[in-house]
Amino acid sequence: MKKVLAIGLMLSFFLGTAVAAFAAEYGTKAEAEAMVKKAIAYIKEHGKEKAFAEISNPKGKFVDRDLYVTVYDFNGKCLAHGGNPKMVGKNMIDLKDPDGKPLVREKVELARTKDRFWQEYKFNNPVTKKIEPKSMYIERYGDLIVGCGAYKK
């Protein structure tokens, strides 16, 4: 009986460790929301130019595993993008997800009427390199649309 209990405890420990390691590999919705708030505080403290450079830095403080911050204006122009800095400066208003959902246009329209909200769409996960469902937390800050999304697992 002691042997079975010991084996059960060992299995529970290893399974729990494996689950925790898997979970730690990916960002959560709570972490995405916190990252947006951190980015807005950084913009307030350091100004747009310095903040956009830091947000777009793939090794910066606004990229963590599969979490990264994006900033758009109300015309759909990408001002900062931690997941793909090549998008910065481009008007992405007509960008659609693989299902044809106009994700930037929807983001802009929602930001016109809401201070903060969640948006659902599919996008390329920088960690897995696969198209996956994503929930993005977004806040309007003045003339900026600041977001960070967590991929659904």
DSSP file (Angstrom, degrees, kcal/mol; ACC not computed):
  #  RESIDUE AA STRUCTURE BP1 BP2  ACC     N-H-->O    O-->H-N    N-H-->O    O-->H-N    TCO  KAPPA ALPHA  PHI   PSI    X-CA   Y-CA   Z-CA
    1    1 A M     >        0   0    0      0, 0.0     4,-2.3     0, 0.0     5,-0.2   0.000 360.0 360.0 360.0 -42.0    0.0    0.0    0.0
    2    2 A K  H  >  +     0   0    0      1,-0.2     4,-2.5     2,-0.2     5,-0.2   0.874 360.0  53.4 -62.8 -36.5    2.8    2.4    0.9
    3    3 A K  H  > S+     0   0    0      2,-0.2     4,-2.4     1,-0.2    -1,-0.2   0.915 109.1  47.5 -65.7 -43.2    4.4    1.6   -2.5
    4    4 A V  H  > S+     0   0    0      2,-0.2     4,-2.6     1,-0.2    -2,-0.2   0.909 113.0  49.1 -63.8 -42.7    1.2    2.5   -4.4
    5    5 A L  H  X S+     0   0    0     -4,-2.3     4,-2.5     2,-0.2    -2,-0.2   0.911 111.2  49.4 -63.1 -43.2    0.8    5.7   -2.4
    6    6 A A  H  X S+     0   0    0     -4,-2.5     4,-2.3     2,-0.2    -2,-0.2   0.910 112.2  47.6 -63.2 -43.3    4.5    6.7   -3.1
    7    7 A I  H  X S+     0   0    0     -4,-2.4     4,-2.7     2,-0.2    -2,-0.2   0.912 111.8  50.9 -64.8 -42.0    4.1    6.0   -6.8
    8    8 A G  H  X S+     0   0    0     -4,-2.6     4,-2.4     1,-0.2    -2,-0.2   0.904 110.7  48.2 -61.5 -42.4    0.8    8.0   -6.9
    9    9 A L  H  X S+     0   0    0     -4,-2.5     4,-2.4     2,-0.2    -1,-0.2   0.900 111.9  49.6 -65.2 -40.8    2.5   10.9   -5.2
   10   10 A M  H  X S+     0   0    0     -4,-2.3     4,-2.6     2,-0.2     5,-0.2   0.927 111.9  48.1 -64.1 -44.5    5.4   10.8   -7.6
   11   11 A L  H  X S+     0   0    0     -4,-2.7     4,-2.9     1,-0.2     5,-0.3   0.912 111.2  50.7 -62.6 -42.3    3.1   10.7  -10.6
   12   12 A S  H  X S+     0   0    0     -4,-2.4     4,-2.6    -5,-0.2    -1,-0.2   0.914 111.4  48.8 -60.9 -43.1    1.0   13.6   -9.2
   13   13 A F  H  X S+     0   0    0     -4,-2.4     4,-2.4     2,-0.2    -2,-0.2   0.950 115.0  42.8 -62.0 -49.9    4.2   15.7   -8.7
   14   14 A F  H  X S+     0   0    0     -4,-2.6     4,-2.3     2,-0.2    -2,-0.2   0.887 116.0  48.2 -67.2 -39.3    5.6   15.0  -12.2
   15   15 A L  H  X S+     0   0    0     -4,-2.9     4,-2.5    -5,-0.2    -1,-0.2   0.924 112.8  48.7 -65.7 -44.2    2.2   15.5  -13.8
   16   16 A G  H  X S+     0   0    0     -4,-2.6     4,-2.4    -5,-0.3    -2,-0.2   0.892 111.9  49.3 -61.7 -40.6    1.7   18.8  -11.9
   17   17 A T  H  X S+     0   0    0     -4,-2.4     4,-2.4    -5,-0.2    -1,-0.2   0.903 111.1  49.6 -65.3 -41.8    5.1   20.0  -12.8
   18   18 A A  H  X S+     0   0    0     -4,-2.3     4,-2.3     2,-0.2    -2,-0.2   0.908 112.0  47.7 -64.5 -42.5    4.5   19.2  -16.5
   19   19 A V  H  X S+     0   0    0     -4,-2.5     4,-2.6     2,-0.2    -2,-0.2   0.921 112.9  48.7 -64.5 -43.7    1.2   21.0  -16.5
   20   20 A A  H  X S+     0   0    0     -4,-2.4     4,-2.4     1,-0.2    -2,-0.2   0.897 111.2  50.0 -63.7 -40.8    2.8   24.0  -14.8
   21   21 A A  H  X S+     0   0    0     -4,-2.4     4,-0.8     2,-0.2    -1,-0.2   0.908 111.9  48.1 -64.7 -41.8    5.7   24.1  -17.2
   22   22 A F  H >X S+     0   0    0     -4,-2.3     3,-0.8     1,-0.2     4,-0.5   0.935 112.9  47.8 -63.3 -46.6    3.3   23.9  -20.2
   23   23 A A  H >< S+     0   0    0     -4,-2.6     3,-1.2     1,-0.3    -2,-0.2   0.882 108.5  54.4 -62.7 -39.0    1.1   26.7  -18.7
   24   24 A A  H 3< S+     0   0    0     -4,-2.4    -1,-0.3     1,-0.3    -2,-0.2   0.695  97.1  67.3 -69.2 -18.3    4.2   28.9  -18.0
   25   25 A E  H << S+     0   0    0     -4,-0.8     2,-0.3    -3,-0.8    -1,-0.3   0.736 103.7  48.1 -72.8 -22.7    5.2   28.5  -21.7
   26   26 A Y  S << S-     0   0    0     -3,-1.2     2,-0.1    -4,-0.5    39,-0.1  -0.900  85.8-114.9-123.7 148.2    2.2   30.6  -22.8
   27   27 A G        -     0   0    0     -2,-0.3     2,-0.2    37,-0.1   124,-0.1  -0.381  27.6-135.7 -77.3 158.5    0.7   33.9  -21.6
   28   28 A T     >  -     0   0    0     -2,-0.1     4,-2.2   122,-0.1     5,-0.1  -0.626  24.5-108.3-108.8 168.3   -2.7   34.2  -20.0
   29   29 A K  H  > S+     0   0    0      1,-0.2     4,-2.4    -2,-0.2     5,-0.2   0.888 121.3  53.3 -62.4 -39.0   -5.6   36.6  -20.5
   30   30 A A  H  > S+     0   0    0      1,-0.2     4,-2.2     2,-0.2    -1,-0.2   0.903 109.4  48.0 -63.3 -40.5   -4.8   38.2  -17.1
   31   31 A E  H  > S+     0   0    0      2,-0.2     4,-2.1     1,-0.2    -1,-0.2   0.868 110.0  52.8 -68.1 -36.0   -1.2   38.7  -18.2
   32   32 A A  H  X S+     0   0    0     -4,-2.2     4,-1.8     2,-0.2    -2,-0.2   0.930 110.1  47.7 -63.7 -45.1   -2.3   40.2  -21.5
   33   33 A E  H  X S+     0   0    0     -4,-2.4     4,-1.9     1,-0.2    -2,-0.2   0.915 112.0  49.6 -62.1 -43.5   -4.5   42.7  -19.7
   34   34 A A  H  X S+     0   0    0     -4,-2.2     4,-2.3     1,-0.2    -1,-0.2   0.867 107.3  55.5 -63.1 -36.7   -1.7   43.6  -17.3
   35   35 A M  H  X S+     0   0    0     -4,-2.1     4,-2.3     2,-0.2    -1,-0.2   0.879 106.0  51.1 -66.0 -37.8    0.7   44.1  -20.3
   36   36 A V  H  X S+     0   0    0     -4,-1.8     4,-2.5     2,-0.2     5,-0.2   0.934 110.9  48.0 -63.5 -45.5   -1.7   46.6  -21.9
   37   37 A K  H  X S+     0   0    0     -4,-1.9     4,-2.1     1,-0.2    -2,-0.2   0.891 111.9  50.1 -63.0 -38.8   -1.9   48.6  -18.6
   38   38 A K  H  X S+     0   0    0     -4,-2.3     4,-1.9     2,-0.2    -1,-0.2   0.890 110.6  50.2 -65.1 -40.1    1.9   48.5  -18.3
   39   39 A A  H  X S+     0   0    0     -4,-2.3     4,-2.5     2,-0.2    -2,-0.2   0.911 110.0  49.3 -66.3 -42.6    2.3   49.7  -21.9
   40   40 A I  H  X S+     0   0    0     -4,-2.5     4,-2.5     1,-0.2    -2,-0.2   0.911 110.7  50.3 -64.0 -41.5   -0.1   52.6  -21.3
   41   41 A A  H  X S+     0   0    0     -4,-2.1     4,-2.1     1,-0.2    -1,-0.2   0.886 110.7  50.5 -61.6 -38.1    1.8   53.6  -18.2
   42   42 A Y  H  X S+     0   0    0     -4,-1.9     4,-3.0     2,-0.2     5,-0.4   0.899 109.3  50.1 -67.6 -41.0    5.0   53.5  -20.2
   43   43 A I  H  X S+     0   0    0     -4,-2.5     4,-2.2     1,-0.2    -2,-0.2   0.929 111.6  49.3 -61.7 -45.0    3.5   55.7  -22.9
   44   44 A K  H  < S+     0   0    0     -4,-2.5    -2,-0.2     1,-0.2    -1,-0.2   0.903 118.4  39.2 -59.6 -42.9    2.4   58.2  -20.3
   45   45 A E  H  < S+     0   0    0     -4,-2.1    -2,-0.2    -5,-0.2    -1,-0.2   0.875 130.1  24.1 -77.9 -39.2    5.8   58.2  -18.6
   46   46 A H  H  < S-     0   0    0     -4,-3.0     4,-0.5     1,-0.2    -3,-0.2   0.515 104.3-116.4-110.8  -6.7    8.1   58.2  -21.6
   47   47 A G     X  -     0   0    0     -4,-2.2     4,-2.1    -5,-0.4     5,-0.2  -0.010  35.8 -74.0  86.3 162.7    6.1   59.6  -24.5
   48   48 A K  H  > S+     0   0    0      2,-0.2     4,-3.5     1,-0.2     5,-0.3   0.917 123.1  53.3 -63.1 -48.4    4.9   57.9  -27.7
   49   49 A E  H  > S+     0   0    0      1,-0.2     4,-1.7     2,-0.2    -1,-0.2   0.936 115.6  38.0 -58.3 -51.4    8.2   57.8  -29.6
   50   50 A K  H  > S+     0   0    0     -4,-0.5     4,-2.1     1,-0.2    -1,-0.2   0.907 118.7  50.2 -66.2 -41.3   10.2   56.1  -26.9
   51   51 A A  H  X S+     0   0    0     -4,-2.1     4,-3.1     1,-0.2     5,-0.2   0.921 108.6  50.7 -65.0 -43.9    7.3   53.8  -26.0
   52   52 A F  H  X S+     0   0    0     -4,-3.5     4,-1.9     1,-0.2    29,-0.3   0.883 110.1  51.2 -63.4 -36.8    6.6   52.7  -29.5
   53   53 A A  H  < S+     0   0    0     -4,-1.7     4,-0.4    -5,-0.3    -1,-0.2   0.924 113.5  44.4 -63.9 -43.8   10.3   51.8  -30.0
   54   54 A E  H >< S+     0   0    0     -4,-2.1     3,-1.0     1,-0.2     8,-0.5   0.908 112.5  51.2 -68.5 -41.6   10.3   49.8  -26.8
   55   55 A I  H 3< S+     0   0    0     -4,-3.1    14,-0.3     1,-0.2    -1,-0.2   0.861 111.4  48.8 -63.0 -35.2    6.9   48.1  -27.7
   56   56 A S  T 3< S+     0   0    0     -4,-1.9    -1,-0.2    -5,-0.2    -2,-0.2   0.476  85.2 105.9 -84.5  -2.7    8.2   47.1  -31.1
   57   57 A N    X   -     0   0    0     -3,-1.0     3,-2.4    -4,-0.4     5,-0.3  -0.695  63.1-151.9 -80.5 113.4   11.5   45.7  -29.7
   58   58 A P  T 3  S+     0   0    0      0, 0.0    -1,-0.2     0, 0.0    -4,-0.0   0.710  99.4  41.3 -59.9 -19.1   11.2   41.9  -30.0
   59   59 A K  T 3  S+     0   0    0      5,-0.0    -2,-0.1    -5,-0.0    -3,-0.0   0.188  99.9 108.2-109.6  14.5   13.5   41.6  -27.0
   60   60 A G  S X  S-     0   0    0     -3,-2.4     3,-1.1    -6,-0.2    -5,-0.1  -0.060  88.1 -89.2 -86.3-173.1   11.9   44.5  -25.0
   61   61 A K  T 3  S+     0   0    0      1,-0.2    -6,-0.1     3,-0.0    -1,-0.1   0.456 118.5  61.7 -79.5  -1.3    9.8   44.6  -22.0
   62   62 A F  T 3  S+     0   0    0     -8,-0.5     7,-1.4    -5,-0.3     2,-0.4   0.101  90.0  75.5-113.9  22.3    6.5   44.3  -23.9
   63   63 A V  E <   +A   68   0A   0     -3,-1.1     2,-0.3     5,-0.2     5,-0.2  -0.991  51.5 163.9-131.1 123.6    7.2   40.9  -25.4
   64   64 A D  E >   -A   67   0A   0      3,-2.7     3,-2.8    -2,-0.4     2,-0.3  -0.889  63.5 -57.2-145.6 108.3    6.8   37.8  -23.2
   65   65 A R  T 3  S-     0   0    0     -2,-0.3   -39,-0.1     1,-0.3   -40,-0.1  -0.415 124.9 -13.8  56.5-116.7    6.6   34.3  -24.6
   66   66 A D  T 3  S+     0   0    0     -2,-0.3     2,-0.4   -41,-0.2    -1,-0.3   0.322 119.5  98.2 -96.7   8.0    3.5   34.5  -27.0
   67   67 A L  E <   +A   64   0A   0     -3,-2.8    -3,-2.7    83,-0.1     2,-0.3  -0.791  43.9 155.5 -94.6 136.8    2.4   37.8  -25.5
   68   68 A Y  E     -A   63   0A   0     -2,-0.4    81,-0.7    81,-0.3     2,-0.3  -0.972  35.7-118.8-156.7 150.9    3.2   41.1  -27.3
   69   69 A V  E     -B  148   0B   0     -7,-1.4    13,-2.8    -2,-0.3     2,-0.3  -0.655  22.6-167.9 -93.0 145.2    1.7   44.6  -27.4
   70   70 A T  E     -BC 147  81B   0     77,-2.6    77,-2.6    -2,-0.3     2,-0.4  -0.958   3.5-161.7-126.9 151.1    0.3   46.3  -30.5
   71   71 A V  E     +BC 146  80B   0      9,-2.7     8,-3.1    -2,-0.3     9,-1.6  -0.996  12.7 174.7-134.5 129.8   -0.6   50.0  -30.9
   72   72 A Y  E     -BC 145  78B   0     73,-2.2    73,-2.5    -2,-0.4     6,-0.2  -0.883  23.2-131.8-125.9 158.6   -2.9   51.3  -33.7
   73   73 A D    >   -     0   0    0      4,-1.9     3,-1.5    -2,-0.3    71,-0.1  -0.480  41.5 -93.8 -97.1-179.1   -4.3   54.7  -34.6
   74   74 A F  T 3  S+     0   0    0     69,-0.4    70,-0.1     1,-0.3    38,-0.0   0.415 123.2  59.8 -81.0   4.0   -8.0   55.2  -35.5
   75   75 A N  T 3  S-     0   0    0      2,-0.1    18,-0.3    33,-0.0    -1,-0.3   0.405 121.2-103.5-102.1  -2.1   -7.2   54.9  -39.2
   76   76 A G  S <  S+     0   0    0     -3,-1.5    16,-3.2     1,-0.3     2,-0.4   0.566  71.2 148.0  91.6  10.1   -5.8   51.4  -38.8
   77   77 A K  B     -F   91   0C   0     14,-0.3    -4,-1.9    15,-0.1     2,-0.6  -0.650  48.9-126.9 -80.1 131.8   -2.2   52.4  -39.0
   78   78 A C  E     +C   72   0B   0     12,-2.8    11,-3.5     9,-0.4    -6,-0.3  -0.693  31.0 174.1 -80.3 121.1    0.1   50.2  -37.0
   79   79 A L  E     +     0   0B   0     -8,-3.1     2,-0.3    -2,-0.6    -7,-0.2   0.697  69.3   4.7-100.0 -25.9    2.2   52.4  -34.7
   80   80 A A  E     +C   71   0B   0     -9,-1.6    -9,-2.7   -25,-0.1    -1,-0.4  -0.965  59.5 179.1-158.5 143.7    4.0   49.7  -32.7
   81   81 A H  E     -C   70   0B   0     -2,-0.3   -11,-0.2   -29,-0.3     7,-0.2  -0.825  12.4-172.3-154.7 108.9    4.0   45.9  -32.9
   82   82 A G  S    S+     0   0    0    -13,-2.8   -12,-0.1    -2,-0.3   -22,-0.1   0.714  89.9  50.3 -74.2 -20.9    6.0   43.6  -30.6
   83   83 A G  S    S+     0   0    0    -14,-0.3    -1,-0.2     1,-0.2   -13,-0.1   0.739 129.8  10.0 -89.4 -24.8    5.1   40.5  -32.6
   84   84 A N    >   -     0   0    0     -3,-0.1     3,-2.4     1,-0.1     4,-0.3  -0.580  59.0-174.2-156.6  85.3    6.1   41.8  -36.0
   85   85 A P  G >  S+     0   0    0      0, 0.0     3,-1.2     0, 0.0    -3,-0.1   0.677  80.7  75.9 -58.2 -17.4    7.9   45.1  -36.2
   86   86 A K  G 3  S+     0   0    0      1,-0.2     4,-0.0     3,-0.1    -2,-0.0   0.691  86.6  62.7 -67.6 -16.7    7.6   45.0  -40.0
   87   87 A M  G X  S+     0   0    0     -3,-2.4     3,-2.0    -6,-0.1    -9,-0.4   0.679  77.4 112.2 -79.9 -17.5    4.0   46.0  -39.6
   88   88 A V  T <  S+     0   0    0     -3,-1.2    -9,-0.2    -4,-0.3     3,-0.1  -0.324  81.5  17.9 -61.8 132.2    4.9   49.3  -38.0
   89   89 A G  T 3  S+     0   0    0    -11,-3.5     2,-0.3     1,-0.3    -1,-0.3   0.303 100.7 114.3  91.3  -8.5    4.0   52.3  -40.2
   90   90 A K  S <  S-     0   0    0     -3,-2.0   -12,-2.8   -12,-0.2     2,-0.7  -0.730  70.5-122.1 -98.5 144.0    1.6   50.3  -42.4
   91   91 A N  B     +F   77   0C   0     -2,-0.3   -14,-0.3   -14,-0.3     3,-0.2  -0.763  32.2 175.6 -82.5 117.1   -2.1   50.8  -42.6
   92   92 A M    >   +     0   0    0    -16,-3.2     3,-2.4    -2,-0.7    12,-0.3   0.130  36.6 122.5-109.3  17.5   -3.6   47.5  -41.7
   93   93 A I  T 3  S+     0   0    0    -18,-0.3    12,-0.7     1,-0.3    -1,-0.2   0.786  78.7  46.0 -55.6 -30.5   -7.3   48.5  -41.7
   94   94 A D  T 3  S+     0   0    0     -3,-0.2    -1,-0.3    10,-0.1     2,-0.2   0.342  81.0 129.1 -96.4   7.2   -8.1   45.8  -44.3
   95   95 A L    <   -     0   0    0     -3,-2.4     9,-0.9     7,-0.1     8,-0.4  -0.427  39.2-168.3 -63.8 131.3   -6.1   43.0  -42.6
   96   96 A K        -     0   0    0      6,-0.2    -2,-0.1    -2,-0.2    -1,-0.0  -0.907  18.9-123.2-122.1 150.6   -8.3   39.9  -42.2
   97   97 A D    >   -     0   0    0      4,-2.4     3,-2.6    -2,-0.3    26,-0.1  -0.299  47.7 -86.5 -79.2 175.5   -7.8   36.7  -40.2
   98   98 A P  T 3  S+     0   0    0      0, 0.0    -1,-0.1     0, 0.0    25,-0.1   0.712 130.5  55.5 -59.4 -20.6   -7.9   33.3  -41.9
   99   99 A D  T 3  S-     0   0    0     23,-0.1    -2,-0.0     2,-0.1    22,-0.0   0.405 123.3-103.9 -90.7   2.4  -11.7   33.2  -41.5
  100  100 A G    <   +     0   0    0     -3,-2.6     0, 0.0     1,-0.3     0, 0.0   0.547  69.0 151.4  88.8   8.0  -12.1   36.6  -43.3
  101  101 A K        -     0   0    0      1,-0.1    -4,-2.4    21,-0.1     2,-1.9  -0.612  48.8-132.5 -75.3 124.4  -12.7   38.6  -40.1
  102  102 A P     >  +     0   0    0      0, 0.0     4,-2.7     0, 0.0    -6,-0.2  -0.531  34.0 176.6 -77.5  82.5  -11.5   42.2  -40.6
  103  103 A L  H  > S+     0   0    0     -2,-1.9     4,-2.0    -8,-0.4    -7,-0.1   0.829  71.5  43.2 -66.4 -37.6   -9.7   42.3  -37.3
  104  104 A V  H  > S+     0   0    0     -9,-0.9     4,-2.6   -12,-0.3    -1,-0.2   0.920 115.0  49.7 -74.7 -42.2   -8.1   45.8  -37.4
  105  105 A R  H  > S+     0   0    0    -12,-0.7     4,-2.5   -10,-0.4    -2,-0.2   0.930 113.4  47.1 -59.1 -44.8  -11.3   47.4  -38.8
  106  106 A E  H  X S+     0   0    0     -4,-2.7     4,-2.8     2,-0.2     5,-0.2   0.915 110.6  52.5 -62.1 -43.2  -13.3   45.7  -36.0
  107  107 A K  H  X S+     0   0    0     -4,-2.0     4,-2.2    -5,-0.2    -2,-0.2   0.919 111.4  46.5 -58.4 -45.7  -10.7   46.8  -33.4
  108  108 A V  H  X S+     0   0    0     -4,-2.6     4,-1.1     2,-0.2    -1,-0.2   0.921 113.0  48.9 -64.0 -45.7  -11.0   50.5  -34.6
  109  109 A E  H  X S+     0   0    0     -4,-2.5     4,-0.6     1,-0.2     3,-0.4   0.910 113.0  47.0 -63.0 -42.7  -14.8   50.4  -34.7
  110  110 A L  H >X S+     0   0    0     -4,-2.8     4,-1.7     1,-0.2     3,-1.1   0.890 108.6  55.6 -65.3 -38.7  -15.0   48.9  -31.2
  111  111 A A  H 3< S+     0   0    0     -4,-2.2    -1,-0.2     1,-0.3    -2,-0.2   0.726  96.9  65.3 -68.6 -20.7  -12.5   51.4  -29.8
  112  112 A R  H 3< S+     0   0    0     -4,-1.1    -1,-0.3    -3,-0.4    -2,-0.2   0.784 117.8  23.9 -69.4 -25.9  -14.6   54.3  -31.1
  113  113 A T  H << S+     0   0    0     -3,-1.1     2,-0.4    -4,-0.6    -2,-0.2   0.533 119.1  56.9-118.4  -9.7  -17.4   53.4  -28.6
  114  114 A K     <  -     0   0    0     -4,-1.7     3,-0.1     1,-0.1    -1,-0.1  -0.965  56.2-153.3-129.2 142.7  -15.6   51.5  -25.8
  115  115 A D  S    S+     0   0    0     -2,-0.4    25,-3.0     1,-0.3     2,-0.3   0.806  88.6   4.9 -77.9 -31.2  -12.7   52.4  -23.5
  116  116 A R  E    S+D  139   0B   0     23,-0.2    -1,-0.3    -6,-0.1     2,-0.3  -0.989  74.2 146.5-154.4 146.6  -11.7   48.7  -23.0
  117  117 A F  E     -D  138   0B   0     21,-2.3    21,-2.9    -2,-0.3     2,-0.4  -0.982  39.8-106.9-168.8 169.1  -12.9   45.4  -24.5
  118  118 A W  E     -D  137   0B   0     -2,-0.3     2,-0.4    19,-0.2    19,-0.2  -0.892  26.9-162.1-109.2 143.0  -11.9   41.9  -25.6
  119  119 A Q  E     -D  136   0B   0     17,-2.2    17,-3.1    -2,-0.4     2,-0.4  -0.987   4.9-151.2-127.0 136.9  -11.7   40.9  -29.3
  120  120 A E  E     +D  135   0B   0     -2,-0.4     2,-0.3    15,-0.2    15,-0.2  -0.905  35.9 121.6-110.0 133.0  -11.7   37.4  -30.6
  121  121 A Y  E     -D  134   0B   0     13,-2.0    13,-3.3    -2,-0.4     2,-0.4  -0.948  55.2 -93.6-166.7-177.3   -9.9   36.3  -33.9
  122  122 A K  E     +D  133   0B   0     -2,-0.3     2,-0.3    11,-0.2   -23,-0.1  -0.910  44.8 159.0-114.0 142.4   -7.3   34.0  -35.3
  123  123 A F  E     -D  132   0B   0      9,-2.3     9,-2.6    -2,-0.4     2,-0.4  -0.977  46.9 -79.1-155.9 163.4   -3.7   35.0  -35.8
  124  124 A N  E     -D  131   0B   0     -2,-0.3     7,-0.3     7,-0.2     3,-0.0  -0.540  41.1-138.6 -71.1 122.9   -0.2   33.5  -36.1
  125  125 A N     >  -     0   0    0      5,-3.0     4,-2.5    -2,-0.4     5,-0.4  -0.730   4.6-149.3 -82.0 122.1    1.3   32.5  -32.8
  126  126 A P  T  4 S+     0   0    0      0, 0.0    -1,-0.1     0, 0.0   -60,-0.1   0.726  94.5  47.9 -67.2 -19.6    5.0   33.5  -32.7
  127  127 A V  T  4 S+     0   0    0      3,-0.1   -61,-0.0     1,-0.1   -62,-0.0   0.923 124.3  26.4 -84.3 -49.3    5.8   30.6  -30.4
  128  128 A T  T  4 S-     0   0    0      2,-0.2     3,-0.1   -62,-0.0    -1,-0.1   0.667  93.3-136.4 -88.5 -16.8    4.1   27.7  -32.2
  129  129 A K     <  +     0   0    0     -4,-2.5     2,-0.3     1,-0.3    -5,-0.1   0.769  66.5 117.3  63.0  28.2    4.3   29.4  -35.7
  130  130 A K  S    S-     0   0    0     -5,-0.4    -5,-3.0    -7,-0.1     2,-0.5  -0.893  76.3-105.0-122.8 153.8    0.6   28.2  -36.2
  131  131 A I  E     +D  124   0B   0     -2,-0.3    -7,-0.2    -7,-0.3    -9,-0.0  -0.678  53.8 168.7 -74.6 124.5   -2.6   30.1  -36.8
  132  132 A E  E     -D  123   0B   0     -9,-2.6    -9,-2.3    -2,-0.5     2,-0.1  -0.952  40.9 -90.4-139.0 155.2   -4.5   29.9  -33.5
  133  133 A P  E     -D  122   0B   0      0, 0.0    19,-2.6     0, 0.0     2,-0.4  -0.407  48.1-167.7 -64.1 142.1   -7.5   31.4  -31.8
  134  134 A K  E     -DE 121 151B   0    -13,-3.3   -13,-2.0    17,-0.3     2,-0.5  -0.988  22.2-153.8-138.2 142.0   -6.6   34.6  -29.9
  135  135 A S  E     -DE 120 150B   0     15,-2.6    15,-2.8    -2,-0.4     2,-0.5  -0.978  20.7-163.0-113.1 118.8   -8.4   36.8  -27.3
  136  136 A M  E     -DE 119 149B   0    -17,-3.1   -17,-2.2    -2,-0.5     2,-0.5  -0.896  10.0-148.3-109.1 127.6   -7.0   40.3  -27.4
  137  137 A Y  E     -DE 118 148B   0     11,-2.7    11,-2.0    -2,-0.5     2,-0.4  -0.790  24.5-172.8 -88.5 132.1   -7.5   42.8  -24.5
  138  138 A I  E     -DE 117 147B   0    -21,-2.9   -21,-2.3    -2,-0.5     2,-0.4  -0.979  14.1-173.6-133.1 138.3   -7.7   46.4  -25.9
  139  139 A E  E     -DE 116 146B   0      7,-2.8     7,-2.7    -2,-0.4     2,-0.5  -0.990  22.7-132.2-127.6 141.4   -7.8   49.8  -24.2
  140  140 A R  E     - E   0 145B   0    -25,-3.0     2,-0.4    -2,-0.4     5,-0.2  -0.793  23.2-177.1 -86.6 130.2   -8.3   53.1  -25.9
  141  141 A Y  E >   - E   0 144B   0      3,-2.5     3,-1.8    -2,-0.5     2,-0.3  -0.875  59.4 -62.5-129.8  99.2   -5.8   55.6  -24.6
  142  142 A G  T 3  S-     0   0    0     -2,-0.4    -1,-0.0     1,-0.3     0, 0.0  -0.470 121.4 -13.2  61.7-120.5   -6.4   59.1  -26.2
  143  143 A D  T 3  S+     0   0    0     -2,-0.3   -69,-0.4    -3,-0.1     2,-0.3   0.135 122.8  93.1 -97.3  19.8   -5.9   58.6  -29.9
  144  144 A L  E <   - E   0 141B   0     -3,-1.8    -3,-2.5   -71,-0.1     2,-0.6  -0.850  60.7-151.3-116.4 150.0   -4.3   55.2  -29.5
  145  145 A I  E     -BE  72 140B   0    -73,-2.5   -73,-2.2    -2,-0.3     2,-0.5  -0.962  22.7-171.8-117.5 108.9   -5.6   51.6  -29.5
  146  146 A V  E     +BE  71 139B   0     -7,-2.7    -7,-2.8    -2,-0.6     2,-0.3  -0.892  11.7 165.3-110.9 126.5   -3.4   49.5  -27.3
  147  147 A G  E     -BE  70 138B   0    -77,-2.6   -77,-2.6    -2,-0.5     2,-0.3  -0.944  23.6-175.1-141.4 160.6   -3.8   45.8  -27.2
  148  148 A C  E     -BE  69 137B   0    -11,-2.0   -11,-2.7    -2,-0.3     2,-0.3  -0.942  19.2-155.1-152.3 133.3   -2.2   42.5  -26.1
  149  149 A G  E     - E   0 136B   0    -81,-0.7     2,-0.5    -2,-0.3   -81,-0.3  -0.835   9.7-147.4-119.5 152.1   -3.6   39.1  -26.8
  150  150 A A  E     - E   0 135B   0    -15,-2.8   -15,-2.6    -2,-0.3     2,-0.3  -0.949  24.4-127.4-112.1 132.1   -3.4   35.6  -25.3
  151  151 A Y  E     - E   0 134B   0     -2,-0.5     2,-0.3   -17,-0.2   -17,-0.3  -0.582  28.2-116.0 -77.7 139.6   -3.6   32.6  -27.6
  152  152 A K              0   0    0    -19,-2.6    -1,-0.1    -2,-0.3  -124,-0.0  -0.592 360.0 360.0 -81.1 134.4   -6.2   30.0  -26.5
  153  153 A K              0   0    0     -2,-0.3    -1,-0.1   -21,-0.1    -2,-0.0   0.342 360.0 360.0-115.8 360.0   -5.0   26.6  -25.5
